[in-house]
């Protein structure tokens, strides 16, 4: 007979726990009800519970391009990971309501990293702009009664083509959650209640009749929930998988909602094959493919140069829904004496081109806005470049400007802030002092007018720490700003 396991609420991913065959239970006894808990990033096993062997499979974001990681300041997973989520639109994410309501701390999202334990592997980060939870999710712990679904809007468009956005089920897809169906759960959660997290895993689980899943201290409501997996939790979701998708036949039919705190029973999903899915699809809005046109951007989008010198940037393009097309490049708005050279001048959408702006001694000093035009068969797109012409005689060095100059976080937590660099000659390199583990910058070298994101890991000792952020330009001039980190 299994010993009673206390279960604690937690927040995020899909980990896969395997239980060895249990000894036969006495004929006159049955396992006690498992206390229900959300699989949060703070999940801790009860004393005496042994780690279980993972029974999932490693996977990648490349294989699951609609997956994205939810982070929060103070989050318990690597880099502050807290929840798993699905990209469902240009700046829309589907996740669990409890990932927004029950979890505290400023939230952001990271894309493209299979292993969160190593930093810098991601291809994209963005902050949360706003979110909506289902109107019948009325507050903390409402996951116990259902409606555990939310739609998030991000500040920036997510670099996932619409053909790879997750497809969301609605009331017309009820057959996908009939008992006997089989689906896949994916996430960055723990591999057991006492195991590690941050590595992307997947597992396949059957859909069960809810009547056979009443092994918890709260009811599994089949109208609002989908019970998947196995009674012994041989594979299933765990801490860090909250909000992640459960997919049947290529459609997200549920999001990871709750289960047993020790990850040793069934996994319960918020059902989307009903009005909850209809609500989510309405909040997501029109996700039909766009007009088929490509897009272009410049990185960096600004630079500084002395008269008679040159500066370069990279034009990046992305193909539209119609596929790759030929694109011709040109520039307008060039200041006097300045030329623009494209290498090459003609590309296929999806390719890149090096753009060099060369000034003359007659080019006037100051800031100039240049428009780079890309003309394809489906239309014309533009991107702007801010060219600062300066002979470098200014005594002023670069100045790092912090979007936020202070934060409070738990010991071992993570904080992030945006840093813009003004002034200076050429690009500036960012460094920081004040912590044993030096903060990281993405990117570390910034052009004038550009920006970077600083990520700092809080010490394990409470106190107030002053982080000095320094920008050093190509002439060796420096400027600094102070970031105050309070560790509680």
C-alpha positions as CSV (number, residue, x, y, z in Angstrom):
1,X,0.0,0.0,0.0
2,X,1.4,3.4,-0.9
3,X,2.2,5.8,2.0
4,X,0.2,9.0,2.2
5,X,1.7,11.8,0.2
6,X,1.1,15.4,1.1
7,X,0.9,17.6,-2.1
8,X,1.7,21.2,-2.5
9,X,0.6,23.8,-5.1
10,X,3.2,24.8,-7.7
11,X,3.3,26.3,-11.3
12,X,4.6,25.0,-14.8
13,X,6.1,22.3,-17.4
14,X,5.8,18.7,-18.6
15,X,8.1,16.2,-17.0
16,X,7.7,12.5,-17.2
17,X,7.7,10.3,-14.1
18,X,8.0,6.5,-14.1
19,X,6.9,4.4,-11.2
20,X,8.2,0.8,-10.7
21,X,5.6,-1.8,-10.3
22,X,4.0,-1.5,-6.8
23,X,3.6,-4.3,-4.4
24,X,0.1,-5.7,-4.3
25,X,-2.2,-3.8,-1.9
26,X,-4.0,-5.7,0.8
27,X,-7.4,-6.8,-0.4
28,X,-9.2,-4.7,2.3
29,X,-7.3,-1.5,1.7
30,X,-6.9,1.1,-1.0
31,X,-4.5,4.0,-1.6
32,X,-5.8,7.2,0.2
33,X,-6.9,10.1,-1.9
34,X,-4.1,12.2,-3.3
35,X,-4.1,15.8,-2.4
36,X,-4.5,17.9,-5.6
37,X,-2.0,20.5,-6.5
38,X,-1.0,22.6,-9.5
39,X,2.3,21.6,-11.0
40,X,4.2,24.8,-10.1
41,X,7.8,25.7,-10.2
42,X,8.0,25.5,-6.4
43,X,7.0,21.8,-6.1
44,X,8.8,20.0,-3.3
45,X,8.5,16.3,-2.4
46,X,7.4,15.2,1.0
47,X,10.2,13.7,3.2
48,X,10.8,10.0,2.6
49,X,9.6,10.1,-1.1
50,X,12.2,8.7,-3.4
51,X,12.9,10.3,-6.8
52,X,11.3,8.4,-9.7
53,X,12.9,7.4,-13.0
54,X,12.0,9.6,-15.9
55,X,9.9,7.8,-18.5
56,X,9.7,10.5,-21.1
57,X,11.7,11.4,-24.2
58,X,14.0,14.3,-24.9
59,X,12.7,16.6,-27.6
60,X,13.4,20.0,-29.0
61,X,11.7,23.3,-29.9
62,X,12.6,22.6,-33.5
63,X,10.3,19.5,-33.3
64,X,7.7,21.5,-31.3
65,X,8.0,25.0,-32.8
66,X,4.8,26.4,-31.0
67,X,6.3,25.8,-27.5
68,X,7.5,28.7,-25.4
69,X,8.8,29.1,-21.9
70,X,7.1,31.3,-19.3
71,X,9.5,33.0,-16.8
72,X,8.7,35.1,-13.7
73,X,10.9,37.1,-11.3
74,X,11.4,34.8,-8.4
75,X,10.5,31.7,-10.4
76,X,11.9,28.4,-9.1
77,X,13.1,26.9,-12.4
78,X,16.2,27.7,-14.3
79,X,16.3,31.3,-15.4
80,X,13.1,31.9,-13.4
81,X,11.2,29.3,-15.5
82,X,7.7,28.9,-14.2
83,X,5.3,27.6,-16.8
84,X,5.1,26.1,-20.3
85,X,2.9,27.7,-23.0
86,X,1.9,27.5,-26.7
87,X,2.3,30.2,-29.3
88,X,-1.0,30.7,-31.0
89,X,-0.6,34.0,-32.8
90,X,1.9,36.7,-33.8
91,X,1.9,38.0,-30.2
92,X,-0.5,35.5,-28.5
93,X,0.2,32.7,-26.1
94,X,-2.1,30.1,-24.6
95,X,-1.4,28.9,-21.1
96,X,-3.1,28.1,-17.7
97,X,-4.9,30.8,-15.8
98,X,-3.1,29.8,-12.6
99,X,0.2,30.6,-14.3
100,X,-1.0,34.2,-14.3
101,X,-3.1,34.5,-11.1
102,X,-1.5,32.1,-8.7
103,X,2.1,32.9,-9.6
104,X,3.6,36.2,-8.5
105,X,6.4,38.2,-10.0
106,X,6.9,40.1,-13.3
107,X,6.5,37.7,-16.2
108,X,8.2,37.3,-19.5
109,X,8.7,34.6,-22.2
110,X,11.7,32.9,-23.8
111,X,11.7,31.1,-27.1
112,X,14.0,28.6,-28.7
113,X,15.9,27.0,-25.8
114,X,15.8,23.2,-25.3
115,X,17.8,23.3,-22.1
116,X,17.2,26.2,-19.7
117,X,20.1,25.3,-17.5
118,X,22.4,26.9,-20.0
119,X,21.8,30.6,-20.7
120,X,22.1,32.4,-24.0
121,X,20.7,29.6,-26.2
122,X,17.4,31.2,-26.7
123,X,16.5,33.1,-30.0
124,X,13.9,35.5,-28.6
125,X,12.7,37.1,-25.3
126,X,9.7,39.3,-24.7
127,X,7.8,40.8,-21.9
128,X,4.2,40.2,-21.1
129,X,2.0,43.1,-22.3
130,X,-1.4,41.9,-21.0
131,X,-3.4,38.8,-20.3
132,X,-6.9,37.5,-19.9
133,X,-8.0,34.5,-17.8
134,X,-11.4,32.8,-18.4
135,X,-14.0,35.0,-16.7
136,X,-15.1,32.1,-14.5
137,X,-11.6,31.7,-13.1
138,X,-12.3,33.9,-10.2
139,X,-9.0,34.0,-8.2
140,X,-6.2,32.0,-6.5
141,X,-6.9,28.3,-6.3
142,X,-9.8,28.5,-8.8
143,X,-8.1,25.7,-10.7
144,X,-9.9,23.4,-8.2
145,X,-13.2,24.1,-9.9
146,X,-12.0,24.5,-13.5
147,X,-11.7,27.1,-16.2
148,X,-7.9,27.1,-15.9
149,X,-7.1,28.7,-19.2
150,X,-5.6,32.1,-20.2
151,X,-4.6,34.0,-23.3
152,X,-1.4,36.2,-23.1
153,X,-0.5,39.1,-25.3
154,X,3.3,39.8,-25.6
155,X,5.0,43.1,-26.1
156,X,6.8,41.9,-29.3
157,X,5.8,39.6,-32.2
158,X,7.1,36.1,-31.6
159,X,9.3,34.8,-34.4
160,X,7.2,31.7,-35.2
161,X,5.5,31.6,-38.7
162,X,1.7,31.2,-38.7
163,X,2.0,27.8,-40.2
164,X,3.6,26.6,-37.0
165,X,1.2,28.2,-34.5
166,X,-0.5,25.8,-32.2
167,X,-4.1,24.9,-33.3
168,X,-6.6,25.3,-30.5
169,X,-9.7,23.0,-30.1
170,X,-13.2,24.3,-29.5
171,X,-16.7,22.9,-28.8
172,X,-16.8,21.3,-32.2
173,X,-13.9,19.0,-31.4
174,X,-15.4,17.0,-28.5
175,X,-14.5,13.7,-30.2
176,X,-10.8,14.5,-29.6
177,X,-11.1,14.1,-25.8
178,X,-13.2,10.9,-25.8
179,X,-11.8,8.1,-23.6
180,X,-9.5,5.9,-25.6
181,X,-7.9,8.8,-27.5
182,X,-4.1,9.3,-27.0
183,X,-2.2,12.6,-26.9
184,X,1.1,14.1,-26.2
185,X,2.2,16.5,-23.4
186,X,5.4,18.5,-23.7
187,X,7.2,20.8,-21.3
188,X,10.3,21.9,-19.3
189,X,9.1,20.6,-16.0
190,X,10.6,18.3,-13.4
191,X,11.3,14.7,-14.2
192,X,9.9,13.7,-10.8
193,X,8.7,15.5,-7.7
194,X,12.3,15.6,-6.4
195,X,14.1,15.7,-9.7
196,X,15.5,18.5,-11.9
197,X,13.8,20.7,-14.4
198,X,14.5,22.9,-17.4
199,X,15.1,20.3,-20.1
200,X,12.4,19.8,-22.7
201,X,10.6,16.4,-22.6
202,X,7.6,14.8,-24.2
203,X,5.4,11.9,-23.3
204,X,2.3,10.2,-24.7
205,X,-0.7,9.5,-22.5
206,X,-4.2,8.1,-23.0
207,X,-7.5,10.0,-22.3
208,X,-9.4,8.4,-19.5
209,X,-13.0,8.2,-18.4
210,X,-13.2,10.8,-15.6
211,X,-15.2,8.3,-13.5
212,X,-12.0,6.2,-13.1
213,X,-9.9,9.2,-12.1
214,X,-11.6,10.2,-8.8
215,X,-8.5,9.4,-6.8
216,X,-7.9,13.0,-5.5
217,X,-9.3,15.0,-2.6
218,X,-11.2,17.2,-5.2
219,X,-13.5,16.1,-8.0
220,X,-12.3,15.7,-11.6
221,X,-15.1,17.5,-13.4
222,X,-15.4,16.0,-16.9
223,X,-17.2,19.0,-18.2
224,X,-14.2,21.3,-17.6
225,X,-11.3,18.9,-17.2
226,X,-9.6,16.0,-19.1
227,X,-8.0,13.2,-17.1
228,X,-5.0,11.7,-18.9
229,X,-2.2,9.3,-18.0
230,X,-2.1,6.5,-15.4
231,X,-3.3,5.9,-11.9
232,X,0.3,5.2,-10.8
233,X,1.7,8.2,-12.6
234,X,4.2,6.1,-14.5
235,X,4.4,9.0,-17.0
236,X,2.8,12.4,-16.7
237,X,3.2,16.1,-16.0
238,X,5.1,17.5,-13.1
239,X,6.4,20.8,-11.7
240,X,7.2,23.3,-14.5
241,X,4.6,21.9,-17.0
242,X,1.7,24.0,-16.0
243,X,0.0,25.7,-18.9
244,X,1.7,23.4,-21.4
245,X,-0.3,21.8,-24.3
246,X,-1.9,18.3,-24.4
247,X,-2.3,17.6,-28.1
248,X,-4.4,15.1,-29.8
249,X,-4.3,14.6,-33.6
250,X,-2.3,17.9,-33.9
251,X,-4.8,20.0,-32.0
252,X,-4.3,21.4,-28.4
253,X,-7.3,19.9,-26.6
254,X,-6.2,20.9,-23.1
255,X,-3.6,22.8,-21.0
256,X,-1.8,21.3,-18.0
257,X,-3.8,22.3,-15.0
258,X,-3.2,20.1,-11.9
259,X,-2.4,16.6,-10.6
260,X,-0.8,15.0,-7.6
261,X,1.8,17.0,-5.8
262,X,4.2,14.0,-6.0
263,X,3.6,13.5,-9.7
264,X,2.4,10.0,-9.0
265,X,-1.2,9.9,-10.2
266,X,-3.2,11.1,-13.3
267,X,-2.5,14.4,-15.0
268,X,-5.5,16.8,-15.2
269,X,-5.9,19.2,-18.2
270,X,-8.2,22.2,-18.6
271,X,-10.6,21.0,-21.3
272,X,-10.7,23.1,-24.5
273,X,-13.1,20.8,-26.4
274,X,-16.0,22.9,-25.1
275,X,-17.0,26.6,-24.6
276,X,-13.6,27.2,-22.8
277,X,-11.9,26.5,-26.1
278,X,-14.4,28.8,-27.9
279,X,-13.6,31.5,-25.4
280,X,-9.8,31.1,-25.9
281,X,-10.1,31.2,-29.7
282,X,-12.2,34.4,-29.5
283,X,-9.5,36.0,-27.3
284,X,-6.8,34.9,-29.6
285,X,-8.6,36.6,-32.5
286,X,-8.1,36.1,-36.2
287,X,-5.1,33.8,-36.7
288,X,-5.7,33.2,-40.4
289,X,-2.5,33.5,-42.5
290,X,-1.5,37.0,-43.3
291,X,-1.4,38.6,-46.8
292,X,1.5,36.5,-47.8
293,X,4.0,39.4,-47.8
294,X,7.5,39.0,-46.4
295,X,9.0,41.1,-43.7
296,X,12.3,42.9,-43.2
297,X,14.3,44.4,-40.3
298,X,17.7,45.9,-39.6
299,X,20.1,44.8,-36.9
300,X,21.4,47.0,-35.5
301,X,18.8,49.7,-36.5
302,X,21.2,52.6,-35.6
303,X,24.9,53.4,-35.8
304,X,27.4,56.2,-35.4
305,X,30.1,57.2,-37.9
306,X,32.6,60.0,-38.4
307,X,32.4,62.1,-41.7
308,X,34.3,60.2,-44.4
309,X,33.9,56.8,-42.7
310,X,31.4,54.0,-43.0
311,X,29.2,51.8,-40.8
312,X,27.4,48.5,-41.6
313,X,24.3,46.7,-40.5
314,X,22.5,43.5,-41.5
315,X,19.1,43.4,-43.3
316,X,17.2,40.2,-42.2
317,X,14.1,39.1,-44.1
318,X,11.4,36.5,-43.5
319,X,9.3,34.8,-46.1
320,X,5.5,35.2,-46.0
321,X,2.8,32.6,-46.2
322,X,3.2,32.5,-50.0
323,X,6.8,31.3,-49.6
324,X,10.1,32.7,-50.7
325,X,10.1,35.5,-53.4
326,X,12.8,37.7,-55.0
327,X,13.3,41.0,-53.2
328,X,15.2,44.1,-54.6
329,X,16.8,46.4,-52.0
330,X,17.4,50.1,-52.1
331,X,17.7,53.1,-49.7
332,X,16.2,56.6,-49.6
333,X,16.7,59.6,-47.2
334,X,20.5,59.4,-47.4
335,X,22.2,62.5,-46.1
336,X,24.4,64.6,-48.4
337,X,27.5,62.7,-49.6
338,X,26.3,59.3,-48.2
339,X,26.0,56.1,-50.3
340,X,24.3,52.8,-49.4
341,X,25.8,49.5,-50.6
342,X,23.9,46.2,-50.4
343,X,25.7,42.9,-50.5
344,X,23.8,41.5,-52.3
345,X,21.3,44.0,-53.8
346,X,18.8,41.2,-54.6
347,X,17.8,38.4,-52.2
348,X,15.2,35.7,-51.7
349,X,12.9,36.5,-48.8
350,X,14.3,34.6,-45.8
351,X,17.9,35.6,-46.7
352,X,20.1,38.4,-45.4
353,X,22.1,41.2,-46.9
354,X,24.9,43.4,-45.5
355,X,24.2,47.1,-45.8
356,X,27.0,49.6,-45.6
357,X,26.4,53.4,-45.3
358,X,29.5,55.3,-46.3
359,X,29.7,59.1,-45.6
360,X,31.9,61.8,-47.1
361,X,33.7,64.7,-45.5
362,X,30.8,66.8,-46.7
363,X,28.1,64.8,-44.8
364,X,26.5,67.0,-42.2
365,X,26.8,66.0,-38.5
366,X,23.7,65.0,-36.6
367,X,21.1,62.2,-36.7
368,X,19.7,61.1,-40.1
369,X,16.8,58.7,-40.7
370,X,17.4,56.4,-43.7
371,X,14.7,54.2,-45.2
372,X,15.7,50.9,-46.6
373,X,13.1,49.6,-49.1
374,X,12.6,46.0,-50.0
375,X,10.5,45.4,-53.1
376,X,9.1,41.9,-53.9
377,X,6.3,40.5,-56.1
378,X,3.8,40.6,-53.2
379,X,4.5,44.2,-52.3
380,X,7.0,46.5,-50.7
381,X,8.3,46.6,-47.1
382,X,10.5,49.1,-45.4
383,X,12.8,49.4,-42.4
384,X,14.5,52.5,-40.9
385,X,18.1,53.1,-39.8
386,X,19.2,56.0,-37.6
387,X,22.6,57.2,-38.8
388,X,24.5,59.5,-36.4
389,X,27.3,61.4,-38.0
390,X,29.8,62.7,-35.5
391,X,33.6,63.4,-35.8
392,X,34.2,62.1,-32.2
393,X,35.3,65.4,-30.8
394,X,32.6,65.4,-28.2
395,X,34.1,64.8,-24.7
396,X,31.1,62.8,-23.6
397,X,31.3,59.1,-23.3
398,X,28.5,56.5,-23.6
399,X,25.7,56.4,-21.1
400,X,23.8,53.2,-20.1
401,X,20.2,54.0,-19.3
402,X,18.3,51.4,-17.3
403,X,14.6,50.8,-17.9
404,X,14.3,49.9,-14.2
405,X,17.0,50.8,-11.7
406,X,15.9,48.6,-8.8
407,X,14.2,45.3,-8.0
408,X,13.4,43.1,-5.0
409,X,13.7,39.3,-5.4
410,X,14.0,36.2,-3.3
411,X,17.4,34.6,-2.7
412,X,18.6,32.8,-5.8
413,X,16.0,34.5,-8.0
414,X,16.5,36.2,-11.4
415,X,16.0,39.8,-12.4
416,X,16.1,41.3,-15.8
417,X,16.0,44.9,-17.2
418,X,16.4,46.6,-20.5
419,X,19.5,48.9,-21.0
420,X,19.7,51.5,-23.7
421,X,23.0,53.1,-24.6
422,X,23.3,56.8,-25.7
423,X,26.3,58.7,-26.8
424,X,29.8,57.4,-27.2
425,X,31.9,56.7,-30.2
426,X,31.0,53.6,-32.1
427,X,29.6,50.6,-30.3
428,X,29.8,50.2,-26.6
429,X,30.6,47.0,-24.5
430,X,28.5,46.5,-21.4
431,X,29.9,45.1,-18.2
432,X,28.7,45.0,-14.6
433,X,30.2,44.6,-11.1
434,X,28.8,44.2,-7.6
435,X,27.8,40.6,-7.6
436,X,29.8,37.4,-7.2
437,X,28.2,36.0,-10.3
438,X,28.5,38.8,-12.9
439,X,25.3,39.7,-14.7
440,X,24.9,38.7,-18.4
441,X,24.0,41.0,-21.3
442,X,22.1,40.0,-24.5
443,X,23.8,41.4,-26.6
444,X,26.9,42.6,-24.8
445,X,27.9,45.0,-27.5
446,X,25.4,47.8,-28.4
447,X,25.4,50.4,-31.1
448,X,24.5,54.1,-30.1
449,X,20.8,54.2,-29.6
450,X,20.6,50.4,-29.3
451,X,19.6,48.3,-26.4
452,X,20.4,45.2,-24.4
453,X,18.9,43.0,-21.8
454,X,20.7,42.5,-18.5
455,X,20.0,39.2,-16.6
456,X,21.3,39.0,-13.0
457,X,21.1,36.1,-10.5
458,X,20.4,37.1,-7.0
459,X,22.9,36.0,-4.2
460,X,21.7,33.4,-1.7
461,X,22.3,35.9,1.1
462,X,19.7,38.5,1.9
463,X,20.7,42.2,1.6
464,X,21.0,45.2,-0.7
465,X,23.4,44.9,-3.5
466,X,24.6,47.8,-5.8
467,X,25.3,46.7,-9.3
468,X,27.4,49.1,-11.4
469,X,26.6,48.8,-15.1
470,X,29.4,50.3,-17.3
471,X,29.4,51.0,-21.0
472,X,32.8,51.3,-22.7
473,X,32.9,52.7,-26.3
474,X,35.4,52.2,-29.1
475,X,37.5,55.2,-28.0
476,X,37.8,53.8,-24.5
477,X,35.5,56.3,-22.9
478,X,33.1,55.0,-20.2
479,X,29.8,55.8,-18.5
480,X,28.0,54.0,-15.8
481,X,24.6,53.6,-14.0
482,X,23.7,51.9,-10.8
483,X,21.1,49.1,-10.3
484,X,19.9,48.4,-6.8
485,X,19.1,44.7,-6.1
486,X,17.3,43.9,-2.8
487,X,17.4,40.2,-1.8
488,X,14.9,39.2,0.8
